[in-house]
Amino acid sequence: MKKSLILFLITFGLFSCTQHSKFHVNGRVENAKGKILYFEHSGLMKTTVLDSIKLRSNGEFYFKSARPTYPDFYRLRLDDKVITFAVDSCEEITIDAKLDNFANDYKVSGSQTSLLIQALRKSVLSIQQKANELNTNASVVQQNIKIADIEKDIETHKAMAQKIIFQNPRSLAAYFALYQKVNDTYLFSPYVKTDKPYCAAVATSFNAFMPDYDRTKNLYSLVLDAIKKERQQKDKEIWKEVLAGATKGYIDIILPDKNNVERKLSSLEGKVVLIDFSVYESKESVDYTFALRDLYNKYHSRGFEIYQVSLDQNKLLWQQSVQNIPWVCIRDEAGSESKLISTYNLKSVPTVFLMNRKGVIIGRNFSFEELRTEIAKCL
């Protein structure tokens, strides 16, 4: 009986919500007689006025609007003061406020997400007020003390925001936290290493549940761009390290061959070497291997060698494929995560580099026709 009652209540709640196509916002604003209260939709690109009311002596107001396709932000505006709240579906939200300190000192019920947004806003408004009070006429010591105090408050605020994000990265409160600013500077940025996990958590969650939402696309694109730039920076750093420590015209490679014997690229100095990065899992690998074999058969007796680095994930397939290959065949178990992808700046496979007898790489990605000409020159 008890289970049936619970099931009924849940079903009734869901049915009731689906039957209503609107959400409602009501409440009162004290001491605001004669003031115009605006009800607005706070979209990604613009804010739209949905309705307004001239407040009477009791300060009561009531607004309704079509429930959003996706959870979204709305706000009440009185003069230049704003209360932001969230709407998931067909809530009945109540907001009570006062004319004085309208944007900060208010009570909200009917939306847990809006309560979290209120806490985040109050925290940032407090920090911004301290930032506004920084006096350029104060001594350096005094300024540093105030700045340290602000930085401490920011750390406390971010700790609160991080907790909100990880508790429910899919919520509008988590999204809201990522876009808060102090002095027009975002407190979270996907381009900052310590912030990236929080930005990624929200972006991934939104993309999983609301992939077509404009807010999702915007945030997900931002996070992907940050990841791309981080990888580019890592590539630059790797190259700097390589160039700083390089004493040769190439980057040495040491990896095991099919017999688990380590083979060094540097051991082939004095020969003309084709450094080949490829995968045997590719459907073009058979024709590609025959083309390499033609080069090997034609020039090997004159001092030509192939040093082939395989990035195959399937070790067994690779071992079977290279069983009768005469040139040096090695494999990086890291596959697509190989550090060599960065150090040799690989954009695709196969990629080849031609190294002369002096250990200097003279070019990359030659066609097979060009390779025959260049190898002959080097020999």
C-alpha positions in Angstrom: 0.0 0.0 0.0 2.8 2.4 1.0 4.8 1.6 -2.2 1.7 2.1 -4.3 1.1 5.5 -2.7 4.7 6.6 -3.4 4.5 5.4 -7.0 1.2 7.3 -7.4 2.7 10.5 -6.0 5.8 10.2 -8.3 3.6 9.5 -11.3 1.2 12.3 -10.5 4.1 14.7 -10.1 5.5 13.8 -13.5 2.1 13.8 -15.1 1.3 17.2 -13.6 4.6 18.7 -14.9 4.1 17.4 -18.4 0.5 18.8 -18.5 1.7 22.3 -17.6 3.6 24.1 -20.3 4.5 27.1 -18.1 6.5 27.9 -15.0 5.5 30.6 -12.5 7.5 33.2 -10.5 5.8 35.1 -7.7 6.7 36.9 -4.5 6.9 40.4 -3.2 9.4 43.3 -3.0 9.1 45.5 0.1 9.2 49.3 0.0 9.1 49.3 -3.8 5.7 51.0 -4.4 5.5 52.5 -7.9 8.7 50.8 -9.1 8.7 48.8 -12.3 9.8 45.2 -11.9 11.0 43.5 -15.0 10.9 39.7 -15.7 13.6 38.7 -18.2 15.1 35.7 -19.9 18.9 35.7 -19.6 20.0 34.0 -22.8 23.5 33.1 -24.0 23.7 36.0 -26.4 21.1 38.4 -25.2 18.6 39.3 -22.4 15.0 39.5 -23.4 12.2 41.3 -21.4 9.3 38.8 -21.0 7.0 40.9 -18.8 6.9 43.7 -16.3 4.7 45.0 -13.5 4.3 48.3 -11.6 4.5 47.3 -8.0 1.7 48.3 -5.6 2.0 49.1 -2.0 2.0 45.4 -1.0 4.9 44.8 -3.5 3.4 41.6 -4.8 4.1 40.3 -8.2 3.3 37.2 -10.4 4.8 36.2 -13.7 4.5 33.1 -15.9 6.3 32.0 -19.0 6.6 28.9 -21.3 8.8 26.3 -19.7 12.2 26.3 -21.5 13.3 23.5 -23.8 16.5 23.2 -21.7 17.2 24.4 -18.2 17.9 28.1 -18.4 18.5 31.4 -16.6 15.9 34.1 -15.8 16.1 37.2 -13.8 14.1 39.9 -12.0 15.4 43.5 -12.6 14.6 46.5 -10.5 16.4 49.7 -11.8 19.9 48.4 -12.3 19.7 45.6 -9.7 19.2 42.0 -10.7 18.2 38.7 -9.1 19.2 35.7 -11.2 17.5 32.4 -10.9 17.2 29.1 -12.7 14.3 27.3 -14.3 14.5 23.6 -15.1 11.0 22.9 -16.2 7.6 23.9 -14.6 8.6 25.1 -11.2 6.7 27.4 -8.9 9.4 29.7 -7.7 8.8 32.3 -4.9 11.2 35.2 -4.4 10.8 37.8 -1.6 13.1 40.8 -1.6 13.5 44.4 -0.4 14.1 47.5 -2.4 17.3 48.1 -0.5 20.0 45.6 -1.4 17.5 44.0 -3.8 20.2 41.9 -5.7 21.7 40.4 -2.6 19.3 40.3 0.3 16.4 38.1 -0.9 14.8 34.7 -0.1 14.0 32.1 -2.8 12.1 28.9 -2.5 10.9 26.3 -5.0 14.4 25.9 -6.7 17.4 24.4 -5.0 19.5 25.4 -8.0 18.5 29.0 -7.5 19.6 28.9 -3.9 23.0 27.7 -5.0 23.2 30.5 -7.6 22.3 33.0 -4.8 25.1 31.7 -2.6 27.6 32.0 -5.5 26.4 35.5 -6.4 26.6 36.8 -2.8 30.1 35.5 -2.5 31.3 37.1 -5.7 29.5 40.4 -4.9 31.4 40.5 -1.6 34.7 39.9 -3.3 33.9 42.6 -6.0 33.0 45.1 -3.3 36.5 44.6 -1.7 38.1 44.9 -5.1 36.2 48.2 -5.7 37.5 49.5 -2.3 41.1 49.1 -3.3 42.6 52.6 -2.8 45.4 53.5 -5.2 46.5 56.2 -2.7 47.2 53.6 0.0 50.7 52.5 0.7 52.1 49.4 -1.1 52.0 47.5 2.2 48.3 48.3 2.7 47.4 47.4 -0.8 49.2 44.1 -0.6 47.3 43.2 2.6 44.0 44.0 0.9 44.9 42.1 -2.2 46.0 39.1 -0.1 42.6 39.2 1.6 40.8 39.3 -1.7 42.9 36.3 -3.0 42.0 34.4 0.1 38.3 35.1 -0.4 38.6 34.0 -4.0 40.1 30.7 -2.9 37.2 30.2 -0.5 34.7 31.0 -3.2 36.3 28.6 -5.7 36.3 25.8 -3.1 32.5 26.3 -2.7 32.1 26.4 -6.5 34.2 23.3 -7.0 32.0 21.4 -4.5 28.8 22.5 -6.3 30.3 21.5 -9.7 31.4 18.0 -8.6 28.1 17.3 -6.8 26.1 17.9 -9.9 28.1 19.1 -13.0 24.9 18.9 -15.1 23.2 21.6 -13.0 22.8 25.3 -14.0 24.5 26.2 -10.7 27.7 24.4 -11.9 27.4 26.2 -15.3 26.8 29.5 -13.5 29.9 29.1 -11.4 32.2 28.8 -14.4 31.1 32.2 -15.8 31.5 34.4 -12.7 33.8 37.3 -12.8 35.7 39.7 -10.5 36.9 42.9 -12.3 35.8 41.4 -15.6 38.1 38.4 -15.1 36.7 34.9 -15.0 37.3 33.0 -11.8 37.4 29.7 -13.7 39.1 29.2 -17.0 39.7 26.0 -19.1 43.1 27.5 -20.1 44.2 27.3 -16.4 45.5 23.8 -15.5 43.9 23.7 -12.0 40.5 25.0 -13.4 40.3 22.7 -16.4 38.9 19.6 -14.7 36.0 21.6 -13.4 35.3 23.2 -16.8 35.6 19.8 -18.5 33.3 18.1 -16.0 30.5 20.6 -16.7 31.1 20.6 -20.5 31.2 16.8 -20.6 28.0 16.4 -18.5 26.1 19.0 -20.5 27.2 17.4 -23.8 26.1 14.0 -22.6 22.6 15.1 -21.6 22.0 18.2 -23.7 24.2 18.1 -26.8 22.0 20.4 -28.9 21.8 23.1 -26.3 23.5 26.4 -27.4 25.1 26.7 -23.9 26.5 23.2 -24.3 28.0 23.9 -27.7 29.6 27.1 -26.5 31.2 25.6 -23.4 32.2 22.4 -25.0 33.9 24.2 -27.9 35.7 26.4 -25.4 37.0 23.4 -23.4 38.1 21.6 -26.6 40.0 24.7 -27.7 41.8 24.9 -24.3 42.8 21.2 -24.6 44.0 21.8 -28.2 46.1 24.8 -27.1 47.5 22.8 -24.1 48.6 20.0 -26.4 50.2 22.6 -28.8 52.1 24.1 -25.9 53.3 20.7 -24.8 54.5 20.0 -28.3 56.4 23.2 -28.3 57.9 22.4 -24.9 59.0 18.9 -26.0 60.6 20.4 -29.1 62.4 23.0 -27.0 63.8 20.2 -24.8 64.8 18.2 -27.8 66.5 21.0 -29.5 68.2 22.2 -26.3 69.7 18.7 -25.7 70.2 17.6 -29.3 73.7 17.0 -30.5 72.7 15.3 -33.8 70.6 16.2 -36.7 67.8 13.8 -35.6 66.1 12.6 -32.4 67.3 9.2 -31.3 64.8 6.4 -30.9 65.2 3.3 -28.8 62.5 0.6 -29.0 62.3 -3.2 -29.0 61.9 -5.1 -32.3 59.9 -8.3 -32.9 62.4 -10.4 -31.0 62.3 -7.9 -28.1 65.8 -6.7 -28.8 66.3 -2.9 -28.4 67.2 -1.2 -31.7 68.6 2.3 -31.7 68.2 4.7 -34.6 71.6 6.1 -33.8 73.2 2.6 -34.5 72.5 3.2 -38.2 74.6 6.4 -38.5 76.7 6.2 -41.6 73.9 4.8 -43.7 71.1 6.5 -45.6 68.0 5.8 -43.4 64.3 6.1 -44.2 62.6 6.7 -40.8 59.1 5.4 -41.3 56.1 5.9 -38.9 53.2 3.7 -39.9 50.6 1.1 -38.8 50.0 -2.4 -40.2 46.4 -2.2 -39.1 45.8 0.2 -42.0 44.0 -1.3 -45.0 46.6 0.4 -47.2 49.5 -1.3 -45.4 50.0 -4.1 -47.9 50.6 -1.9 -50.9 52.6 0.5 -48.7 54.9 -2.4 -47.5 55.5 -3.6 -51.1 56.5 0.0 -52.1 59.0 0.0 -49.2 60.3 -3.4 -50.1 61.0 -2.1 -53.7 63.1 0.7 -52.2 64.9 -1.6 -49.8 65.7 -4.2 -52.5 67.0 -1.5 -54.9 69.2 0.4 -52.5 70.0 -1.7 -49.4 73.3 -3.2 -50.9 74.6 0.4 -51.4 74.1 1.5 -47.8 70.3 2.2 -47.5 68.3 1.1 -44.4 64.7 1.4 -43.3 64.0 2.1 -39.6 60.2 1.4 -39.3 58.4 2.6 -36.2 55.0 0.9 -35.9 52.2 2.6 -33.8 49.9 -0.5 -34.0 47.7 -1.1 -31.0 47.5 -4.8 -31.8 50.8 -6.4 -31.0 49.9 -9.9 -32.3 48.9 -8.5 -35.7 52.1 -6.4 -35.9 54.3 -9.5 -35.0 52.6 -11.5 -37.7 52.9 -8.7 -40.3 56.7 -8.1 -39.7 57.7 -11.7 -39.4 59.4 -11.7 -42.8 60.3 -8.1 -43.1 64.1 -7.6 -43.7 64.5 -4.1 -42.4 64.5 -2.8 -38.8 60.9 -3.1 -37.4 60.2 -1.7 -34.0 56.9 -1.0 -32.2 55.9 1.6 -29.6 53.4 0.0 -27.2 51.9 3.5 -26.5 50.4 3.5 -29.9 48.4 6.6 -30.6 49.7 8.0 -27.2 53.4 7.7 -28.2 55.6 10.6 -27.3 57.2 10.2 -30.7 54.1 11.7 -32.2 55.0 15.0 -30.5 58.7 14.8 -30.8 58.5 14.1 -34.6 55.5 16.3 -35.0 53.4 13.6 -36.7 50.1 14.8 -38.2 49.2 11.5 -39.9 50.6 8.0 -40.7 52.4 6.9 -42.6 55.0 9.7 -42.3 58.6 9.3 -43.5 61.8 11.2 -42.9 65.0 10.7 -44.9 68.3 10.9 -43.0 71.6 11.2 -44.8 74.9 9.4 -43.9 75.8 12.3 -41.6 72.7 11.9 -39.5 71.0 14.9 -40.9 67.3 14.7 -41.8 67.0 16.3 -45.2 63.2 16.1 -45.6 59.9 14.5 -44.7 56.9 13.1 -46.5 58.5 12.5 -49.9 56.5 10.6 -52.4 58.0 7.2 -53.5 59.1 8.8 -56.7 60.8 11.6 -54.9 62.4 9.1 -52.4 64.1 7.2 -55.2 65.7 10.5 -56.4 66.7 11.7 -52.9 68.1 8.3 -51.8 70.2 8.1 -54.9 71.6 11.6 -54.2 72.5 10.7 -50.6 74.2 7.4 -51.6 
